[in-house]
Amino acid sequence: MSLMVMKNYPPEFKADAVALVLSRPDRTITSIARDLGISRETLRLWVRAAQIRGEGAPNATGRVAATGKRALSGHIPSDDVLEEENKQLRARIRELEQERDILRRAAKLFAGETNW
């Protein structure tokens, strides 16, 4: 008999996973959970908890649709706001790409050192 291990996920990971489900109605919870390496049921429970907190609601297809500030307020941001947001997002992408590259180099370095 195998013991089930309870994994503790950081709140940021949970929030990102739920946001991914909410933003991708074309994908199933099962496929997203598989990509993230977590249980489908765990992700489903996180999404349901988000729904209860009012972060998303099921749509006509039974999937959860994202409810952002823009959708709730009916306000469409100006071009200047969108340009600033794009600028910030591009900077964040560059930062994440650098972090990824550093981790890749570190993984290669450590993989080479473990050849006993």
Protein Blocks (a to p, Z undefined) as FASTA:
>chain_A
ZZdddddddfklmmmmmmmmmmmmmbcfklmmmmnopafklmmmmmmmmmmnopaccdfk
opacdddfklmnopacdfklmmmmmmmmmmmmmmmmmmmmmmmmmmmmmmmmmmZZ
